[in-house]
């Protein structure tokens, strides 16, 4: 969620639709990264970074 606010605040070309899509798509991406065992993404900080951006 913080990535949506940061991009909306600092990037002038951000639209409302882009913010809504970013918020909705971050949920399934976070769930996929949580439940699919990928050894390279095992540390939680890597998963947070990929989910945020």
N, C-alpha and C positions, 0 to 999 in steps of 0.2 A: 504494500500500500504506500509506503514512503516513496518508492520510485515514481509512482503516479503523481504525487504531490510535488516532488522535486522537479520532475520534468515539466509539469504544468507551470511551475513558478518561474523556472529559469529559461525555458525554451518557448519562444513566442509563437511558433507554428503548431503548438499542441492544440488539438481540438477536443471538444466534449466527447465525441464519439471515440476518439483515441484513448481517452482516459477511462471510459466505460469498458471498452474492449480490453485494455490493459489490466483493469481490476478483475474482470471476469476470467480472463485467461490465466492469471497468476494462480488461481485456485487449482485447476487441474494440473498445471505444471508442477506446483509444489507437491501435490499428492503423488504424481508420477515419480518425482525424485525421491519421495519418502518411501514408497513401497516397492519400487523396482531396484533390486540390488545391483548397483554398479560400483565396483570396487574403487574406481578412480574418484568417485564422488562420495565416498564414505564419510569424510568429515562434514559435519553439519554446516560449517562455514562456506564450503564450496557450493552446497545446495542453496544456501541463502543468496549467494552472489548470483547464481544462474537464475533463480526465481525473481530476483529484484530487477534484473535487466534482461 
